[in-house]
Structure formats: C-alpha cells, structure tokens
Amino acid sequence: MTQPRQQRSRYALGLLVLEVVLSLGALGGGLVLIMAPRGEIMPLPLSALAGSPFDTYLGPGLILFSVLGLGPLVAARLAWLRHPFAPVAALVVGVALLIWVAVEIAIIGYSNQPPLQAIYLTLGAAITLGAIGWVRDVGLAEVHPRTAQPI
C-alpha cells in the first residue's frame, strides 16, 4: 500500500501559478518576436536595439521564448511533481527574469506604456522572494538525486 502524498506547500502552489503566468507571456512574446523580428507585429523600433548585440528582435525572441518561456514551465512541472529541485528551479527562474528586465531597461530604457517592465519586474521579485522562502522552508536538495527526498 502506498503512502498518501502530502499537500503541496503554499510556496509550491503560488510559485507554480506565477511560473505558468510568466511562461504564457514569455512564450507569446517570444513567438511574436521570432515570427516578426523587425517589429512587424509588435510595434517595436529596431532603433531601440542600438547599443545591444542584436540587429533584430530574433535573438531576444529566442531567449525570451526558451529561457523565460520554457524554463518556467520546467520549474512549474518540477513543483507539480514535488521534485526536490523545484525550489531551486523557481529561484533560477525568478533571478533570470530580474536579470532580463534589468538588461532590457539598461539597453532600451524604461517604458511604462504599457507597463510591462514594471509588471515583469514585480513578477520576478515575487518569484524570487517566494523561492527564497521555499528554499528556507525545505532546505536545498542534495546534489545526488537518489538521496533527495520529494517535497
């Protein structure tokens, strides 16, 4: 007879939702930038990329789609499965989002029309702080998967 699984923590549930929200936005935004790298769909001037290593939005679109679109889905899946590395994955996602927004603001400047940078900065802070709380609650998973316990 198998033992019943314990409930997911409030951190796990909250971060799972935030990671899925982030993923949906990043997958959509990344796909638009990949499909129309010169700003044909999303009205973004190529001049905004001046000072960056990119000539078009293809590179940022690929990064957005893969790192901030697929990455949070992996982290959410780990949380759903109660994997011992889920808290660390959530922390990586939160920090990656904060870095993305900081670099974006440094390169193209801050814009509050629409307030996407502020929204994603807040989301990144929420994911990062939630992940820190979760790591403090459960501790860091052992490096070796056989010794790590499900959370």
C-alpha positions as CSV (number, residue, x, y, z in Angstrom):
1,M,0.0,0.0,0.0
2,T,1.4,3.4,-0.9
3,Q,1.5,6.3,1.4
4,P,-0.6,9.3,0.6
5,R,1.3,12.3,-0.7
6,Q,1.5,15.3,1.5
7,Q,-0.1,18.5,0.2
8,R,2.0,21.0,-1.8
9,S,3.2,23.9,0.3
10,R,1.8,27.4,-0.2
11,Y,5.1,28.3,-1.8
12,A,4.9,25.4,-4.3
13,L,1.3,26.3,-5.3
14,G,1.9,30.0,-5.5
15,L,5.1,29.7,-7.5
16,L,3.6,27.1,-9.8
17,V,0.9,29.6,-10.8
18,L,3.4,32.5,-11.2
19,E,5.7,30.4,-13.3
20,V,2.8,29.4,-15.6
21,V,1.7,33.0,-15.9
22,L,5.3,34.1,-16.8
23,S,5.6,31.2,-19.2
24,L,2.5,32.1,-21.1
25,G,3.5,35.7,-21.5
26,A,7.1,34.9,-22.5
27,L,6.1,32.1,-25.0
28,G,3.7,34.5,-26.6
29,G,6.0,37.5,-26.7
30,G,9.0,35.4,-27.8
31,L,7.0,33.8,-30.6
32,V,5.9,37.2,-31.9
33,L,9.5,38.4,-31.9
34,I,10.7,35.3,-33.6
35,M,7.9,35.5,-36.3
36,A,8.4,39.2,-36.9
37,P,11.9,40.1,-35.8
38,R,11.8,43.6,-37.4
39,G,8.8,44.7,-35.3
40,E,6.2,43.9,-37.9
41,I,3.6,42.5,-35.4
42,M,4.7,44.2,-32.2
43,P,5.4,47.8,-32.9
44,L,9.0,47.9,-31.7
45,P,11.5,50.1,-33.5
46,L,14.8,48.5,-34.4
47,S,16.5,51.6,-33.2
48,A,15.7,50.5,-29.6
49,L,18.3,47.8,-30.1
50,A,21.1,50.3,-30.6
51,G,23.9,49.6,-28.2
52,S,22.8,45.9,-27.9
53,P,24.4,42.9,-29.7
54,F,21.3,42.5,-31.7
55,D,20.3,43.9,-35.1
56,T,16.7,42.5,-35.0
57,Y,14.4,41.0,-32.3
58,L,15.1,37.4,-33.4
59,G,17.9,36.9,-30.7
60,P,15.9,38.4,-27.9
61,G,12.8,36.5,-29.1
62,L,14.7,33.2,-29.0
63,I,16.0,34.0,-25.5
64,L,12.6,35.1,-24.3
65,F,10.9,32.0,-25.7
66,S,13.4,29.5,-24.5
67,V,14.7,30.8,-21.2
68,L,11.7,32.7,-19.8
69,G,9.0,30.7,-21.7
70,L,10.1,27.1,-21.5
71,G,12.2,27.5,-18.3
72,P,9.3,28.4,-16.1
73,L,7.3,25.5,-17.5
74,V,10.1,23.1,-16.4
75,A,10.2,24.7,-13.0
76,A,6.4,24.5,-12.7
77,R,6.4,20.9,-13.7
78,L,9.1,20.2,-11.0
79,A,6.8,21.9,-8.5
80,W,3.8,19.9,-9.7
81,L,5.8,16.6,-9.3
82,R,7.1,17.7,-5.9
83,H,10.6,17.3,-7.2
84,P,13.3,18.1,-4.6
85,F,15.0,20.6,-7.0
86,A,11.7,22.6,-7.6
87,P,12.6,25.4,-5.1
88,V,16.0,25.9,-6.7
89,A,14.4,25.9,-10.2
90,A,11.9,28.5,-9.1
91,L,14.8,30.7,-7.7
92,V,16.7,30.4,-11.0
93,V,13.5,31.4,-12.9
94,G,13.0,34.5,-10.7
95,V,16.6,35.6,-10.9
96,A,16.6,35.1,-14.7
97,L,13.5,37.3,-15.0
98,L,15.0,40.0,-12.9
99,I,18.2,39.9,-15.0
100,W,16.2,40.0,-18.2
101,V,14.2,43.1,-17.1
102,A,17.3,44.9,-15.8
103,V,19.3,44.3,-19.0
104,E,16.2,45.3,-21.1
105,I,15.9,48.6,-19.1
106,A,19.7,49.2,-19.4
107,I,19.6,48.7,-23.2
108,I,16.3,50.2,-24.3
109,G,15.4,52.3,-21.3
110,Y,12.3,52.2,-19.1
111,S,8.9,52.5,-20.6
112,N,5.6,52.5,-18.7
113,Q,3.4,52.5,-21.9
114,P,2.4,49.7,-21.5
115,P,3.8,49.0,-18.0
116,L,5.2,45.6,-19.0
117,Q,8.6,46.2,-17.5
118,A,7.1,47.1,-14.1
119,I,4.7,44.1,-14.2
120,Y,7.5,41.7,-15.1
121,L,9.9,43.3,-12.5
122,T,7.2,42.7,-9.9
123,L,6.6,39.2,-11.1
124,G,10.4,38.4,-11.0
125,A,10.6,39.8,-7.5
126,A,7.6,37.8,-6.3
127,I,9.0,34.6,-7.8
128,T,12.5,35.2,-6.4
129,L,11.2,36.1,-2.9
130,G,8.8,33.1,-2.9
131,A,11.6,30.8,-4.0
132,I,13.8,32.1,-1.2
133,G,11.1,31.4,1.3
134,W,10.5,27.9,-0.1
135,V,14.2,27.1,0.0
136,R,14.4,28.3,3.6
137,D,11.4,26.1,4.4
138,V,12.7,22.9,2.8
139,G,16.4,23.4,2.5
140,L,18.5,22.8,-0.5
141,A,18.1,19.5,-2.3
142,E,21.0,17.1,-2.2
143,V,23.1,17.2,-5.3
144,H,22.7,13.4,-5.8
145,P,19.1,12.6,-7.0
146,R,18.9,9.3,-5.1
147,T,19.4,11.0,-1.7
148,A,17.0,13.9,-2.3
149,Q,13.5,13.4,-0.9
150,P,10.3,14.6,-2.7
151,I,8.9,17.8,-1.2
